[in-house]
Amino acid sequence: MTAQTRTDASVRDPLAGTVFEDARAQTLEDLTGVVGRARACAALGVSRATYYRHHRTSWQPV
């Protein structure tokens, strides 16, 4: 058995993950106006719970 090496972009470039996340968040906002939040989340593979958790305006649990 050989050791498996990770070659995805986030390992080579630490900013690659944040660039992707930023682009996906912007696309989600753009799609929300067209098809609604639930369908936009489904199309992009984003959990609605995760979306709402990241965009809540209430207090954060301690």
Secondary structure, DSSP 8 states (H G I E B T S, - for coil): --------HHHH-HHHHHHHHHHHHHHHHHHHHHH-HHHHHHHHT--HHHHHHHT--S----
